[in-house]
Amino acid sequence: MVSGKKIAAAVSVTALVAGLSYMAYFDYKRRNDRQFRRKLRRDRKKVEKTATKISSPSIDEISDLAMELLGKVASEPMPQSPEDKEQFFMAQVSKGEALSSSGASAYPEAACCFFQALKVYPNPVELVMIYQKTTPDAVFKLVMAMMAQEVKQKQARYFDVFPPRDSNVRIKDKSKMEGKTKYKHSEDGVKSDVVVPNRALFATKGVEQGEVVYEEESVVSALLPCAQNGKFCYHCLRAVAEEKAETESTEDVEEKVEETESTESTEDVEKKVEETEPVEETKKSSATFECEKCHDAVYCSEKCRQDAYDAYHQFLCPSSNKTAREFAELTQKSHELAPILIAKFFGTLVDREKKKEIARALGVSDKGDTDEYTTWEHLEIMRYLELIPTASDATALHKLGEVMSASVPGLNEFVTGERYTMLKGKLDYNAFTVHTEGVVPKETPETHVSDTMRDDHTKSAVGISMYLISSHIAHDCDPNVQIVFPDGTDKAAVKALKSIAADEELRISYVDPQQSVEERQKQLQALYRIKCACKKCEADLEAAKAEAAAAPAAEDKAETVEEKSAEAVKTIDPNDEGTPSFAAVAASPTPVSAVEDKAEVVEEPEASPLKTIDPSDEGTPSFAAVAASPSPVEAKAEEAEKPEAETDEEEYETEESSDNE
């Protein structure tokens, strides 16, 4: 029987002979076969070109190579269980490190290994930061290019799967529908090849007036400072139940007043009544849940308290550490909710991805949480305002990194100043005001915030929130839908204000539609950079133009009336004997009242002309007599009273004559 050693020796000898034979054949072909030599040169040049391309590539070359590599790994199966994922991850990382040390020609395959390991790692952002520090620069750029190309491919099919079909809406590009393509321009006005989509939300079926089109949970929300008074939930914004404190009834107060009336003065009793009038006081309900550390964050249920703690409050609680307290003070002084919302967003993002992984590991099917898109990928699709970074933004970003670096590893490297400004711009453009039926204290200079929110001012504002689907609804001053909050929380419902047909665009009002067209357009331009040209604005502008054109005609008419009134007033000449006296003119009615008192004017006697008074003339009455003489109006009154006066004189004379007799 042949031993194992002999077999191994035979195999080794055979392999050696085969190797020597191939070397001899290769050398023979290289020396005598011209085509073989050409093929060798082509292959060598191809390898050198690939190595040069990888070591110092252009952006286009990296993108093309990334697309090629992405197609190569797309068909490879991925592990599902946590144990399989861990083994797969370790194998891919080890293989990638070995290939990276082999030289530039092995960089593409190394990038594929690192990319595959990235897809199964629970915290991709953290792993990207590790890659940046440990892998060759060319390999890292290639991995990032593969990630970017994958994102583009996912974005291309994004609107095929989102929004969900049961939401009864669909996102469409109006530019493609209307055949109008809009291109992006640089700061100097040069047109680029980047197409700017004009997306909007359309109904997939008919909806009657008053019906709810769809409902949607918020991505992130926060209470307004004026509502942070312990009466609203810090997580879902619901009004926290309150119970009235025990107060004295009016009858009890009156009985106490009656007991004191006999011993106290009236003033003391009245003062006591004012002081003892029943006043309703409120206190936190026994059902209220609050943070055990800061006692400021109040919640409506234990679920809200736990969800808030898991997502963000564990590192945002001002009483947890000094850094969190400084961050809270900074946001309060800046009068902005954006830093708080961004901090909540990243905490919620990590928490949701963890829950997705747990759901996948347990085999739990949840359509809302196990889709292929992360919250960050949803956010990247949204529009945003291009803002100019400020010193306040830089300070807030620095504090944000200090607060969340322990809970979200790699956040400082990922959230750059540019990304922070972009996130702030997305909040400013897409955030909604959350309304409530409860009573919210009025905003004061201390509680005022400068954040932009879509608000139609139908009810009291309690908070600010952002939504994935509703963010795509366009503005119209005559909207056909409205955002309402039927549960009293930040969960939104889109309600039809009019009958909506299938494939009809949904429109809301970003501002108060009851304002004048000038105020609406001023706010839309300042807050959203929108030049509204809706039908309502066009009609209101036409009406304003017509009113402005009619204004001069009304002024001309008023001037004509004034001229006619002036002509009715004649110039008084004292030398004219026919001119009435100054007293008569002053007493005469104005041209307007003359029309009303026409009958009275006709009955009045004409005023006598003024005469020159000569004291030496005995027939001329004295100045005192003239002054004492009645005016024409008074004379008329005396004539009316004359019969009665004569009767009195007769009676007086009769009585006097009888006395004389």
RARA-V577115 format. One record per run of one state. SS is the DSSP state (H for helix, E for strand, - for the rest). FROM is the first residue (numbers start at 0). LEN is the number of residues. Records with the same first field share a line. If there is no record, write none. Layout:
SS->FROM-LEN ; FROM-LEN
This chain:
-->0-3 ; 32-1 ; 55-3 ; 74-7 ; 100-3 ; 120-3 ; 134-2 ; 156-1 ; 161-3 ; 167-1 ; 178-4 ; 185-5 ; 195-3 ; 203-3 ; 207-4 ; 216-3 ; 223-1 ; 227-4 ; 232-6 ; 239-2 ; 244-5 ; 261-4 ; 275-6 ; 284-4 ; 290-7 ; 299-2 ; 316-5 ; 334-3 ; 362-12 ; 381-9 ; 404-6 ; 414-2 ; 430-1 ; 436-17 ; 454-5 ; 466-3 ; 472-1 ; 475-5 ; 484-7 ; 496-3 ; 500-4 ; 505-1 ; 508-8 ; 528-6 ; 568-13 ; 587-3 ; 596-1 ; 603-19 ; 628-3 ; 660-1
H->3-29 ; 33-22 ; 58-16 ; 81-19 ; 103-17 ; 123-11 ; 136-20 ; 157-4 ; 164-3 ; 173-5 ; 224-3 ; 249-12 ; 265-10 ; 301-15 ; 321-13 ; 337-25 ; 374-7 ; 390-14 ; 410-4 ; 416-14 ; 469-3 ; 516-12 ; 534-34 ; 581-6 ; 590-6 ; 597-6 ; 622-6 ; 631-29
E->168-5 ; 182-3 ; 190-5 ; 198-5 ; 206-1 ; 211-5 ; 219-4 ; 231-1 ; 238-1 ; 241-3 ; 281-3 ; 288-2 ; 297-2 ; 431-5 ; 453-1 ; 459-7 ; 473-2 ; 480-4 ; 491-5 ; 499-1 ; 504-1 ; 506-2
